[in-house]
Amino acid sequence: MMMADPGSNEEVAVIGNTDITSTELENNIINTMVERGTALLRKMEINVAEAEKRTGKNTVNIQETYTVYLIETRPAEAVPDGGTPATPDTLWRRYSEFELLRTYLLITYPYIIIPPLPEKRAEFQWHKLSADNLDPDFVERRRVGLENFLLRVASHPVLSNDKIFFLFLTEEKGWREAVLETGFQDKVDSRLKSLNAMFRVKNPDKRFTALKQYSDELNNVISQLLRVRARVADRLYGVYKVHGNYGRVFSEWSAIEKEMGDGLQSAGHHMDTYAASIDDILEEEEHYADQLKEYLFYTEAVRSVCRKHELIQYELEIAAQDLAYKKQQKEELVTGTVRVFSLKGMTSKLFGQESPEQRESRMAALEQSIQEGEEMVKDKNKECQEFVRTAWEDIERFKEQKDKDLREALISYAIMQISMCKKGIQVWSNAKECFNKM
């Protein structure tokens, strides 16, 4: 890939003779809505510079091979002409540490759509793509994805200020202990509790219901798109490789011709080059597929916010229901009438009415319980309103980011398809010239 001087209007070439402007090329490479206005990114540049394979013993003393990633951070200061950039601070992190960081963010900020990590193992594969998570090409794509994850978090107006995230970037030792000391694991909602809320909430917020449905539909659409792309990649691979047969046949033919020999040999070389180019083309395509996969995984982050809202709404409804029941009990105690069957009412009929002292004591307990219930409903209502407010702010931000990123990813993918077609035209144009000279 060749890049033109940023200050010039010169066009650049990607994959053979393909005309792509500098702006389009930048869109090919950058697919992160980085808000440089965040305090963290004004102070610090962040990148995942390289990956390294290591071997060691895990927690159960079994030998394993794993990959670590080098995180580099440096002060975000303008370097004077002729100056040398500051030496970056570096540390190594395993993928599992990125997972721990994201889990912490997910639980600590339930109202935020937490950026997803790149896939742990390759999904939506075409048959020539390695499924090995230690494969160099896969590790490289994951390195890009992990850097993108860090930039997403660092560009977020709330997440970028998190102390644990800053320690993740700057403290190689002691970070895991620091994140565990926050006690975030104690805040995890049980799966049963979440399922209960999903099926039993009576007054769900229509906006969150619609968002959850959209998330499901987006997940389905992107999954289909990736499956189609994998099938196309399989067939494209075969079509390109079979062009190598043209090269072999032209080469054999050239051996039996005198006047036509040179032209046929040259045409054969063009076909061989064309057949060999598909490996790099499809590897480049995987980066665009990874951009789509990011939003496939983002849909689960959106659903997580919706589930948390359902849970808060369910807890509010339960508190309101409990308060209504206590008020009903007080009304029954005051009027002496029982509106519905209760064990207490049946006991009164069997063993006689309560004494005035017992009624007074019970009334005082009920009034105290009602007061506590009203406070609980008030607090839950406030919590629900605050969650909706903060979550919807982040959802609007996410929508803007999603529209921009997916538009650029699709444009980039279309540009790449155009460049492949132009390369095919160029190869056959060159072959035609070879035939003309025979």
N, C-alpha and C positions, 0 to 999 in steps of 0.2 A: 504494500500500500504506500503510495507516494503522496506527500502533503505539500501544497504550495505555500510559499511565504505568506504569513498572515496579512502582511501589509499590501500584498498585490492582488490584482483581479484575476490572476492566472487560474485556470481550472485545473483540477487534479484528476488523476486516473486511478481507478480501483478495478482490479481484475481485468487486465488487458486494456484495450482501447475503449474505455467507457468514460464519457464526459459527465462529471459530477461537480457541482460548484462547491466552494469551500464551506458555505453554510450548510449544504446538504451533508457534507462529510462530517461536520461537527455534530449534526443531528444523529448521524450513524453511531457516533462514539458516545455521546453524552445522553443518558436517559435518566437523569436524576434531577428532581426539582430541588436544587440546593438553594436555600435561602441564606445568602451570604450575610444577611443582616443579623443573624443570631450571634450572641456574644461569643460563643465558643469558636465559631468559624472566623470571627474577626481576629481571634487570638492565635488560632492553631490550624495548620494544614494537616490533614489526615489521609494516609493511604496504606493499603495492604500491599507491600512491595514485592513479596515473593512467598513461595511455599517450599517446604522442605519435608522430605520423608524421613521418619525416624522409627527406631525399634526400641522397645522397652517393655517393662513389666507393668501390667495394670494393677488395679486395687486388689484383685484376687490372685496376684502373683503369677499370672499367665503372660507369656511373651506375646507381644502384639506389634504390628506395624501400623503406624498412623501418620497423619500429616499435620504439621504445624504451620502457622501463617505469621509472617513478620509484619507487625504494625509499626509504621513510622509516623512520628508526629514532629512537627517543627513550628517555630513561631511564624505566624502569617505576616511577615514584614516584607516590604518592598526591598529588593536587592538592587543597590546602585549599579550603574553601568560598570562592568569590569569587576564587580564584587563577587564574592563567593557566598552562596546560600549557607545558612547556618546548618551545622551537622545535626541530622535528625536524632531524636531519642527513639530507641527501638525496643521492642519486646515481642516475645513469641506467644501465640495463643492457639489452642486446639479448637476444633469445631465445637466440641462439647462445651467449651467455655463461652462461645458465642451463644449456644443454646441456653445456657444458664442465665446469661445476661438478658436474653429476650424473654425468658420465663419471668424473671424478676420485673421487667418493664411491663409485661402483660398483666401481672397481678397488682403491681403498684399503681398503674395508670389504666384502670379498666374502661375509662371513658375515651381513651385514645386508640386509634387504629394503628397498632404497632407494626412497623415495617417487617416483612417476612425475611427469613434467611433463605439462601439458595438451597436447592434440594440436596439431601444427604446422599442419595443415590439417583442415578440417571432414570428419568421417566420419559415416556413418549419417545422411545428409541426407534431408530430405523436399524436394519439388521447389521450394518457395518459399524455401528457406533458401539464402543466398548461399554459394558455394564460395570466394569471394575471401578470402584470409587477411588482407587489409587492410580488410575490411568492419567498420564501427564496432561492430556488435553482436558479431561474432566476436572482435574485439580486446578488447572489454570482458569477455567470458566468459573469454578467455585470461588477462586481468589477474587476475581472481578466482582462476583456477587456479594462476597463478604465486605469488600470495600464499599460497594453500593449501599449495603445495609448500614454500615457505620456513618456514611455521609447522610443517609436518610435520617438517622437518629440525630446526628449533629446539626442538621438543618431544621429540626423540629423546634418550635418556639418553647415548648415545655420540656421535652425529653432531653434537649441539649444542656439543660441546667441541672440534670440529675448528677449527684455526687458519685454514685456507684458507677455510672457510665464514664465519668471523668477518670475514676480510678482504673477502670478497665483499660483505658487508653494509656495510662501513665505508670501504673504500678504492677509489675510482673508478679511479685510475691506479695502474699497477703490479701490479694483482691478477693479470692474465693471466700476467705474467712469473713471479709468485710460484708460481702453480699449476704452471706448466711446469717450474720449477726443482725441484719435488719429485721429478721423474723418474717419475711414476706411469705414463706411457705405456710405460716399459720392462717393466712388470709385466703387460701385457696378454697373456692366454693366446691362443695362435693358435687359429683356428677348427678347423683340422685336428686339433690336439691334443685339443680338447674333444670332437670327433666320435669320435676314437679311444677316448677314455675312455668315452663313452656306450655304444658298441657292444662294447667289449672288457672292461669291468670284470666280474669274475667273482662278487664277493660284495657287491652293492650293499646299502646300508642300507635295510631295508624301509620305515622311516618316511619317508625322503626319496623313495623310489619312489612311495609312496602320496601324498605331498604333491605331487609332480610330476604325477601322474595327476589329483588333485583340481584343481590349477591349470589343467590343460588343459580339464577339464570345466566349471570355473567360467567360463573364457574363452568356451567355446562357449555356455553358458547366457546370459551377459550379452550376447554378440553377437546371439543370437536375440532377446533382450528388446529391444535397441536397434533391430533391424530391424523388429520388430512395432510398436514405438512410432513409428518413422518412417512406416510405412504408415498407422497410425491418425491421425497428424498430417496427412498428406495428405488423408485422407477427411474429417477434422474441419474442416479449412480449407474444403473444398468445401461442407460442410453449413452452416457458419456464413455463408459468403459468399452462398449461395443465399437465405438469409433476407433479404438485401437486395432480392431480387425481390418479397418480400411488401411491403416498404416502398414500392417503386415502384408496385406494383399498387394498394395502399391509397391512396396519394397521388393516383393518376390517378382512382380511383373516387370519392374525396372531392370531386373537381372537379365531378362530375355530380349530387351529392346535396346537398340543403339541410339537412334535419334530421340526417342521418347524417354529414355532411361533417366536422365537427370531430372526432368520435370516430374516424373512419377515418384522418384526418390524424395524430392523436396516436398511434394504433396503429402507423401507418407509421413514425413517428419512433422508437418503441421497437424496431422490427425493424431499422431502419438502425443504431441504436446497438449492437444485439446482433451484427449482421454485422461491424461495425468492430472489435469487442472481441477477435476471434480472434487478431489480429496480436500484441497484448500478451500474450495467454494463452500462445500457442505460444513466444514469446520467453522467457517465464518458465519454461516447460516445459524449454527447452534447458538451464537451470541444473541441473535435476534429472537430465537426461540426462548432463550433464557429471560428476555425482557417480558415476553408473554407469560412465562411461567411465574414470574414475580407477581403478576396480577392474579394469576390463578391462585397463588398462595395468599395474596392479599384478601381474597374473598372470605377466607376463614377468619382473618383478623376482623373483618367487618362483622361477620356473624358473631364473633366473640363479644363485641360491643353490644350487639342486639340482645344476646343472651343475658348479659349483665343487666341491661335495662329491664328485661322480663323479670329477672330475679328481684330487683329493687321494687318494681311495680307489684309483684306478688307479695313481697313482705309488707308493703303498704296496705294492700287489700286485706291481708291476714290481720294486721294491727287494727284496721278499721272495723273488720268483722268482730274481732274480740271486744273492741270498745262498745259496739252496738249491743252485743250480748250482755255485757255488764250493765249497760243502761237499762236494758230490758229487765234484768234481775232487780235493779233498784225500783223500777216502776211497779213490778209485781209485789215487792216488799211493802211499798207505800200504799198501794191500793188493795192488797190482799187477794188479788186475782192472778191466776196462773194462765198465761196465754197459750202456752204449749206444754206438753207433757214433760215433767222433770222428776228426777229422783227425789229432789228436795220437797216438791209438792206432794208426792206420794207418801213420803215420810211424815209430813205434817198431818195428813189424813189418818194415818195409822196410829201415830203416837201423840196427836194433839198439837195445838199451836205453840209457837215459841213464847217464852216469857218476854215481857217488855225489855228486860236487860239484854236478853239474847238478840232481840230485834235491833236494839240500839247499837249493840256491838257489831252485829252483822252489817247494819247500815253504814257505820263508820268505816268498816273494812272495805265495803263496796265503794264508798265515796273516795277513799284513798286510792283504790284500784282504778276507779274511773279517771281520777286526776292523772295518775301515772299513764293510763291508756291514752288520754288526750295529749299528753306530752310526747308519748311514743308516736302517735299518728302525726303530730306536728313535725317531729324530727324526721320521720320517714317521708313526709310530704316535701319537706325542705330538701332532703337528700335526693329525692326523685327529681325535683325541679332543677337542682344544681347539676345533677347528672345529665339531664336532657340538655341544659344550656351548654355545658362544657363539651359534651359529646357531639352536639350538633355543630358547634364551631369547628371541631376537628373533622367532622364528616364533610362539611362544606369545603374545607381546605383540601381534604383527600379527593373530593370530586374534581376540583380544579387540577390537582396533580395528575389524577388518572386520565382525564381527557387529554391533557398535554402529552403525557408520556406515551399513551397508546397511539395517539395520532402520529407522533414522531416515529414510534417503532414500526407502524404499518407503512409509513412513507419510506423509511429506511429499507424495509423488506422489499417494497416495490422497486426502489432504486437498484437493489441488488439483483432482482430478477431481470430488470432492464439491462444491467451490465452483463449478465450471463448471456442474454440473447444477443447483445452486441458482439460478445466474444465469439459466439457461434457464427454470426454473420461474417466477422473478420476472418475466422479460420477458413470458411468456404470461399471468401473473396481471395484470400491468399492462394488457396488451392486452384481457383480459377485462373489466377495469374500464372501459376506453374503450368497449367494445361495449355494456356495460350502460347507459352514459350516453347512448347514441344514442336 
